[in-house]
Amino acid sequence: MVRIVVLLALAGVLTSPAARGLYRSWRHRRHERAAVEARSDRMGDFCAAVSRRLGGGDTLLQALGNAAGDGPMSGPLGQIAEEHERGVTLSRAVQRWAAREQTSDAALLSTAVTLASDRVGAQPQLFDRVAATSRARADMTAEARVQAAQARASIWVVAVLPWAVALALLAEGGAAAQVLTSTPLGWFCVGAALLAELAGVAWMRALVGRALR
């Protein structure tokens, strides 16, 4: 009877509005991270396109918008254009976006736009240099992601191994299995171990993710 109550309580927690809200928040953050990565990966191509547009006679804002097209930069450029229409300078609007983006590529683009709009003028060569730098960084990032994938695999091996051992012990039976499955102390130990595992996995994944920034 106690087991049924515990299982029902656990099911209630997992299906609660708070749990669903956390899941939606996690999916939203994951989508945002994927969008940021896509913009960083394509920043070199975007800046090269800006350079070509400037060479064709576009203004800086036109070049940025036309180079974005329907690609990953289309959303941010739409927001930047809206801010610019409300009276915010182009360089300031791009700086705000870069501060939200928090990537090296966004900071590089922000610096280029600031120089082009406030100091040296909209020179295609400036964005050619940014494109070359961004592409070199993209190559380094691709190699780092391969290493990160191996690190993430190692994380899951380390996380799953204790539970595999625990299942083996439970299958053998004995006093330890009886305590874990039939007493409040055992349930507490299992719950504490699960929370510690989740915290450890989240911490290690955060370390790997921070190394890719």
Legacy VTK file of the C-alpha trace (Angstrom):
# vtk DataFile Version 3.0
C-alpha trace
ASCII
DATASET POLYDATA
POINTS 213 float
0.000 0.000 0.000
2.810 2.374 0.885
4.510 1.684 -2.451
1.334 2.565 -4.318
1.026 5.834 -2.414
4.660 6.703 -3.170
4.245 5.896 -6.864
1.038 7.950 -7.077
2.738 10.869 -5.346
5.674 10.650 -7.745
3.327 10.520 -10.740
1.475 13.541 -9.378
4.699 15.531 -9.074
5.827 14.633 -12.601
2.479 15.598 -14.147
1.896 18.731 -12.077
1.575 22.190 -13.706
4.910 23.146 -12.163
6.629 20.172 -13.791
5.022 20.962 -17.152
6.116 24.579 -16.807
9.690 23.509 -16.106
9.605 21.248 -19.142
8.333 24.064 -21.390
10.987 26.394 -19.995
13.670 23.779 -20.678
12.465 23.315 -24.260
12.420 27.084 -24.801
15.983 27.460 -23.516
17.103 24.551 -25.674
15.497 26.142 -28.739
17.175 29.459 -27.974
20.574 27.806 -27.578
20.131 26.041 -30.919
19.227 29.357 -32.577
22.291 31.067 -31.076
24.534 28.248 -32.300
23.025 28.484 -35.781
23.706 32.228 -35.924
27.302 31.736 -34.794
27.861 28.974 -37.343
26.575 31.159 -40.177
28.127 34.443 -39.048
31.016 34.162 -41.529
28.651 33.681 -44.478
26.439 36.493 -43.207
29.311 38.975 -42.944
30.589 37.993 -46.394
27.108 38.677 -47.767
27.062 42.069 -45.996
30.365 42.904 -47.667
28.983 42.028 -51.100
25.878 44.130 -50.489
27.948 47.107 -49.406
30.074 46.725 -52.521
26.859 46.777 -54.548
25.826 50.152 -53.139
23.517 49.248 -50.233
23.507 51.300 -47.078
24.720 49.510 -43.959
21.200 48.809 -42.688
20.067 47.617 -46.116
23.127 45.398 -46.427
22.489 43.825 -43.032
18.817 43.185 -43.785
19.392 41.844 -47.290
22.246 39.616 -46.150
20.061 38.137 -43.408
17.316 37.066 -45.823
15.399 34.148 -44.301
18.447 32.810 -42.464
19.248 32.638 -38.748
19.981 36.374 -38.569
16.578 37.396 -39.931
14.931 37.509 -36.482
17.592 39.635 -34.770
17.848 41.963 -37.776
14.093 42.511 -37.671
14.314 43.541 -34.020
17.333 45.755 -34.718
15.500 47.483 -37.582
12.464 48.100 -35.345
14.643 49.678 -32.655
16.374 51.807 -35.290
13.000 53.044 -36.551
12.141 54.113 -33.000
15.216 56.379 -32.923
17.894 54.070 -31.544
21.155 54.316 -33.448
22.093 51.276 -35.505
25.276 50.663 -33.554
23.421 50.860 -30.224
20.700 48.471 -31.416
23.288 45.921 -32.542
25.179 46.309 -29.269
22.006 45.518 -27.335
21.444 42.398 -29.409
25.065 41.302 -28.905
24.702 41.763 -25.147
21.683 39.434 -25.182
23.386 36.937 -27.496
26.558 36.704 -25.388
28.746 35.062 -28.040
32.117 36.033 -29.503
30.655 36.188 -33.007
27.892 38.558 -31.937
30.442 40.794 -30.199
32.598 40.771 -33.319
29.684 41.777 -35.530
28.688 44.490 -33.055
32.194 45.934 -33.160
32.196 45.908 -36.957
28.816 47.641 -37.174
29.902 50.243 -34.619
33.061 51.001 -36.592
31.164 51.087 -39.887
28.381 53.353 -38.686
30.198 55.659 -36.256
33.858 55.822 -37.314
35.462 54.440 -40.462
32.342 54.126 -42.622
30.636 51.131 -44.229
33.628 49.560 -45.919
33.214 46.072 -47.420
36.767 45.143 -46.391
35.817 45.507 -42.740
33.156 42.811 -42.999
35.443 40.627 -45.108
37.855 40.548 -42.184
35.037 39.739 -39.782
33.883 36.933 -42.082
37.363 35.409 -42.186
37.732 35.578 -38.407
34.275 34.122 -37.811
34.877 31.237 -40.205
38.144 30.401 -38.477
36.332 30.382 -35.148
33.582 28.191 -36.600
36.180 25.614 -37.634
37.627 25.619 -34.122
34.154 25.357 -32.618
33.299 22.380 -34.817
36.376 20.562 -33.539
35.498 21.516 -29.962
31.989 20.119 -30.403
33.406 16.764 -31.422
35.394 16.720 -28.195
32.339 17.886 -26.257
30.238 15.038 -27.676
32.786 12.572 -26.326
32.721 14.334 -22.956
28.915 14.170 -22.834
29.025 10.451 -23.614
31.428 9.989 -20.716
29.065 11.939 -18.461
26.196 9.557 -19.181
28.409 6.504 -18.662
29.440 7.816 -15.248
25.808 8.674 -14.413
24.327 5.334 -15.484
26.982 3.044 -13.999
25.884 3.368 -10.322
22.282 2.600 -11.257
23.343 -0.430 -13.251
25.222 -1.708 -10.214
22.221 -0.966 -7.991
19.892 -2.899 -10.314
22.275 -5.843 -10.247
22.261 -5.808 -6.456
18.476 -5.581 -6.383
18.224 -8.527 -8.725
20.326 -10.604 -6.343
18.051 -9.720 -3.431
19.353 -9.717 0.102
19.182 -7.259 2.973
20.311 -4.232 0.948
17.586 -4.786 -1.646
15.007 -5.236 1.100
15.986 -1.935 2.737
15.967 0.022 -0.543
12.590 -1.253 -1.728
10.622 -1.678 1.479
11.639 0.994 4.007
11.341 4.790 4.141
15.097 4.996 4.677
15.686 3.098 1.445
13.255 5.308 -0.481
14.993 8.370 0.922
18.394 7.021 -0.168
17.118 6.315 -3.670
15.552 9.764 -3.944
18.679 11.498 -2.624
20.864 9.513 -5.032
18.621 10.444 -7.949
18.724 14.142 -7.070
22.506 14.006 -6.666
22.830 12.282 -10.050
20.653 14.890 -11.767
22.573 17.742 -10.151
25.897 16.194 -11.141
24.815 15.625 -14.740
23.485 19.195 -15.009
26.709 20.606 -13.541
28.970 18.593 -15.857
26.873 19.447 -18.913
27.044 23.130 -17.936
30.830 22.896 -17.737
30.994 21.345 -21.206
28.577 23.948 -22.596
30.579 26.802 -21.083
33.723 25.503 -22.725
32.055 25.897 -26.142
31.210 29.570 -25.701
LINES 1 214
213 0 1 2 3 4 5 6 7 8 9 10 11 12 13 14 15 16 17 18 19 20 21 22 23 24 25 26 27 28 29 30 31 32 33 34 35 36 37 38 39 40 41 42 43 44 45 46 47 48 49 50 51 52 53 54 55 56 57 58 59 60 61 62 63 64 65 66 67 68 69 70 71 72 73 74 75 76 77 78 79 80 81 82 83 84 85 86 87 88 89 90 91 92 93 94 95 96 97 98 99 100 101 102 103 104 105 106 107 108 109 110 111 112 113 114 115 116 117 118 119 120 121 122 123 124 125 126 127 128 129 130 131 132 133 134 135 136 137 138 139 140 141 142 143 144 145 146 147 148 149 150 151 152 153 154 155 156 157 158 159 160 161 162 163 164 165 166 167 168 169 170 171 172 173 174 175 176 177 178 179 180 181 182 183 184 185 186 187 188 189 190 191 192 193 194 195 196 197 198 199 200 201 202 203 204 205 206 207 208 209 210 211 212
